[in-house]
């Protein structure tokens, strides 16, 4: 019985290309997994940057802190957001989570 097992093990290593072939498969799988992970992160970062660049005066936004407001002024790195009547706060562009409603033109 042990002889049959050794013959099967020998045949298996011969068909896959030996130890190098067996070591190559996990590296290829890890490489493919990393490629798809970085690709999806890059796509998400690009989508978020396009969203931040598209915010204009009058858009309703949601901040990371959960505050809803209307953009009154767009500066280089910040927005002036009105969160209540005559109450304005300055919000960093990276602090914006989502646009809830675009201004219709």
Secondary structure, DSSP 8 states (H G I E B T S, - for coil): -HHHHHHHHHHHHHHTTHHHHHHHHHHHHHHHHHHHHHHHHHHHHHHHHHHHHT--TT-EEEETTS-EEEEEEE-SSEEEEEEETTEEEEEEGGGEEEEEE----
